[in-house]
Structures are given as structure tokens and as C-alpha cells.
Amino acid sequence: MNDLERKFNKDMTNIYRKADKECGYRATRFLQILSEKGGIITAKELVSKEGGTEGFLKLWQLGRLDLSIEALLLTDEYKVLFTKEELKLSKERLEKYQYEVK
């Protein structure tokens, strides 16, 4: 695992912590998958899941799509870790829920 992958892993954990602390949303299944598979694989699997995830919908209901995996992987820093298709899926999902992709 290189430095960028380690940093992404840490930021994935941080979005879990922020969702818990700031919204009272504790995504325990997300944290379990993250600890088992690591950040990159977890992100790839969840972003590619047909129709999205329960966690994404919960963050949307809370008005916090900024804490979604989709928003994180679309940051300039992390785009290089994902395929064009994964980036496209993330962007489309966020736009569908009226989240302004930066």
C-alpha cells in the first residue's frame, strides 16, 4: 500500500467518524467492511453497487453527502485511484441527488 492509499484509508475512517460525531449516524457495516478490505476495495465495491447503498441514502436524508464515499473519491487527490467508470458512477449518483460535485 502506498502513501496515497494509506491516506485514502484514513480519510474513509474519518468520514465514518464525522458521520457519527456530527450526524449521529453510525455506519457499523461500512466500518466492518473497511477494516476487512481496506479503503480502496471498500470504495470500489460500494460505489459499483447497483442503485447505491443504504449509507448513501442515509447521508442524503441527513443532508451530508459531503461525507459519502462518492464525494471523497471524486476529490482531485484521490481520482487517480479509481477507474473512469467508478468516477462516472460517483458523479452521476451525486448529481442525481442534487449534490454539487466540485
C-alpha positions, -999 to 999 in steps of 0.1 A, spaced: 0 0 0 15 34 -10 11 67 9 -19 79 -11 -37 46 -5 -29 48 32 -42 84 33 -74 74 15 -79 46 40 -75 71 69 -100 95 52 -125 67 48 -123 61 85 -126 98 91 -159 101 71 -173 73 93 -162 92 125 -176 125 112 -210 110 103 -211 95 138 -200 126 156 -218 153 135 -249 134 125 -254 106 150 -251 82 121 -231 51 129 -224 31 98 -212 -1 116 -214 -23 85 -193 2 65 -167 3 92 -166 -35 93 -161 -38 55 -135 -11 57 -115 -29 84 -117 -62 65 -109 -50 30 -93 -16 32 -104 17 18 -98 12 -19 -116 -21 -23 -145 -10 0 -150 22 -20 -149 3 -53 -174 -23 -42 -198 2 -26 -197 27 -55 -203 0 -80 -233 -14 -61 -264 -12 -83 -287 16 -71 -263 28 -44 -261 19 -8 -283 24 23 -255 45 37 -255 69 8 -293 73 12 -290 79 49 -263 106 43 -286 122 17 -315 122 42 -292 139 67 -281 165 41 -245 153 44 -235 138 10 -202 156 16 -195 126 39 -202 100 11 -176 77 -4 -187 91 -38 -177 127 -28 -144 115 -13 -132 96 -43 -141 125 -66 -116 148 -49 -87 157 -71 -63 140 -47 -80 106 -50 -93 104 -86 -61 86 -97 -70 56 -75 -102 49 -94 -114 40 -129 -132 64 -152 -163 42 -147 -161 44 -109 -157 82 -111 -186 85 -136 -209 64 -114 -200 85 -83 -205 118 -101 -239 106 -116 -251 94 -82 -243 126 -65 -258 147 -93 -290 126 -92 -294 136 -55 -286 173 -64 -252 174 -47 -229 198 -64 -198 180 -75 -168 202 -70 
